[in-house]
């Protein structure tokens, strides 16, 4: 679900599917690291699902959800 969201979102900014796939692979590699206990890919998927489920209640557009996920994930991107 998160992967599809990511690909759909980036597809609006580039038609280069290789670039999008490479970006996703970097995210999977970083957040799939065995040393990550909590801030992992599952955590981001859950966050995305929760925000998507209530986006009408908080009046967030798709790009807002993405921006929030990006800001949140950048905070923990270097965590190992």
Residue pairs with C-beta under 8 A, 6 or more apart in sequence:
1 45
1 48
1 49
2 41
2 44
2 45
2 48
3 24
5 48
5 52
5 66
6 20
6 23
6 24
6 27
7 20
7 24
9 62
9 63
9 66
10 19
10 20
10 23
11 20
14 20
27 41
27 73
28 41
30 77
31 39
31 40
31 41
31 43
31 44
31 73
32 40
32 41
33 40
33 80
35 80
36 79
36 80
39 76
39 79
44 69
44 72
44 73
47 69
47 72
48 65
48 69
51 58
51 60
51 65
51 68
51 69
52 65
55 61
55 65
60 68
